Amino acid sequence: MNIYFSCSITGGRNEQKVYKSIVDHLLEAGHEVPTAHLSDANVTGLEVVVDPIDVFERDYRWVNQCDALIAEVSTPSHGVGYEVALALELVKPVLCLYLQGARVSKMITGNTKPTIQVTTYQTESEALALVDEFLNKVP
């Protein structure tokens, strides 16, 4: 399955270890993750050299091509919100995960679109189990 993984880059990297665990878990399960590089601890340096128009066109294409989108939304990010909204408009299955206690936009937590699942986790292993549960329901 082609999974678009979305997470904060410029907004903060507090959950980077969770990002990496989720991406590694997806790759180990045999999924394609075109955004796997976003889980890298040094992604800010990698992405700073890419032209903004190229990032938009690349990411827009990847969201269009994905089977599902998984977003870690504990850290606020304009880009993540945009990607989630785009995937929902394309009627893609979307999982938004966030660390219990994190302050997340009500545009995410209050979303009633039928293709979105929003849930909290307390541990990395719980986040991975939620990812598996979500993917088992993706057609």
C-alpha positions as CSV (number, residue, x, y, z in Angstrom):
1,M,0.0,0.0,0.0
2,N,1.2,3.5,-0.7
3,I,1.0,5.5,2.5
4,Y,1.6,9.3,2.8
5,F,3.1,10.0,6.2
6,S,2.7,13.6,7.4
7,C,4.3,15.3,10.3
8,S,5.6,18.6,11.5
9,I,8.9,19.9,10.1
10,T,9.2,23.6,10.6
11,G,6.6,23.7,13.5
12,G,8.8,21.6,15.7
13,R,10.2,18.1,15.9
14,N,9.4,17.0,19.5
15,E,7.9,13.7,18.3
16,Q,10.6,12.9,15.8
17,K,11.3,9.5,17.5
18,V,7.6,8.6,17.1
19,Y,7.7,9.7,13.4
20,K,10.7,7.5,12.8
21,S,9.1,4.5,14.6
22,I,5.9,4.8,12.5
23,V,7.8,5.1,9.2
24,D,10.1,2.2,10.0
25,H,7.1,0.1,11.0
26,L,5.3,0.9,7.7
27,L,8.4,0.1,5.7
28,E,9.0,-3.1,7.5
29,A,5.4,-4.1,6.7
30,G,6.2,-3.7,3.0
31,H,4.3,-0.4,2.5
32,E,5.6,2.4,0.2
33,V,6.2,5.6,2.1
34,P,7.2,8.4,-0.3
35,T,7.6,10.8,2.6
36,A,9.8,8.4,4.7
37,H,12.6,11.1,4.7
38,L,10.3,13.3,6.9
39,S,11.0,11.0,9.8
40,D,14.8,11.7,9.6
41,A,16.2,13.7,12.4
42,N,18.0,15.9,9.8
43,V,15.0,16.5,7.5
44,T,15.1,20.3,8.1
45,G,18.5,20.5,6.4
46,L,17.4,18.2,3.6
47,E,14.2,20.1,2.8
48,V,15.6,23.7,3.1
49,V,17.4,23.3,-0.2
50,V,14.2,22.3,-2.1
51,D,12.3,25.1,-3.8
52,P,8.8,25.7,-2.2
53,I,7.1,25.2,-5.6
54,D,8.8,21.9,-6.0
55,V,7.7,20.8,-2.5
56,F,4.1,21.8,-3.2
57,E,4.0,20.0,-6.5
58,R,5.8,16.9,-5.2
59,D,3.6,16.6,-2.0
60,Y,0.4,17.4,-3.9
61,R,1.2,14.6,-6.3
62,W,2.1,12.2,-3.6
63,V,-1.2,12.8,-1.7
64,N,-3.1,12.2,-4.9
65,Q,-1.3,8.9,-5.5
66,C,-1.5,7.6,-2.0
67,D,-3.9,4.9,-0.8
68,A,-4.1,6.5,2.7
69,L,-2.6,9.3,4.7
70,I,-1.2,8.9,8.3
71,A,-0.5,12.1,10.1
72,E,1.2,12.6,13.5
73,V,-0.5,15.9,14.6
74,S,0.8,16.5,18.1
75,T,2.8,19.5,16.9
76,P,0.8,22.2,15.0
77,S,1.8,22.5,11.4
78,H,0.2,24.4,8.5
79,G,1.5,21.9,6.0
80,V,0.1,18.8,7.9
81,G,-3.3,20.5,8.1
82,Y,-3.2,21.2,4.4
83,E,-2.2,17.7,3.5
84,V,-5.0,16.2,5.8
85,A,-7.6,18.5,4.2
86,L,-6.4,17.6,0.7
87,A,-6.6,13.9,1.4
88,L,-10.1,14.2,2.9
89,E,-11.2,16.2,-0.2
90,L,-9.9,13.3,-2.3
91,V,-11.8,10.9,-0.1
92,K,-8.6,9.1,1.1
93,P,-8.6,7.3,4.4
94,V,-6.8,9.5,7.0
95,L,-5.5,8.7,10.4
96,C,-4.5,11.6,12.7
97,L,-2.6,10.5,15.8
98,Y,-1.5,12.7,18.6
99,L,0.1,12.3,22.0
100,Q,-2.4,12.3,24.8
101,G,-2.5,15.7,26.3
102,A,-1.3,17.6,23.2
103,R,-3.3,20.6,22.1
104,V,-4.6,19.8,18.7
105,S,-6.7,22.1,16.4
106,K,-10.4,21.6,16.7
107,M,-10.4,21.5,12.8
108,I,-8.8,18.1,13.3
109,T,-10.4,16.8,16.5
110,G,-13.9,18.0,15.5
111,N,-13.8,16.7,12.0
112,T,-16.8,14.5,11.2
113,K,-15.8,13.4,7.6
114,P,-16.4,9.7,7.3
115,T,-12.8,8.9,6.0
116,I,-11.0,10.4,9.0
117,Q,-10.0,8.7,12.3
118,V,-8.6,10.9,15.0
119,T,-7.1,9.2,18.1
120,T,-4.6,9.7,20.9
121,Y,-1.7,7.5,22.0
122,Q,0.4,7.3,25.2
123,T,3.3,5.2,24.0
124,E,5.2,4.5,20.7
125,S,3.9,0.9,20.8
126,E,0.3,2.1,21.2
127,A,0.8,4.5,18.2
128,L,2.1,1.5,16.1
129,A,-0.9,-0.6,17.1
130,L,-3.3,2.2,16.1
131,V,-1.5,2.4,12.7
132,D,-2.0,-1.3,12.2
133,E,-5.6,-1.2,13.2
134,F,-6.3,1.7,10.8
135,L,-4.5,0.0,7.9
136,N,-6.4,-3.2,8.4
137,K,-9.6,-1.2,7.7
138,V,-8.3,0.5,4.5
139,P,-9.8,-1.1,1.4
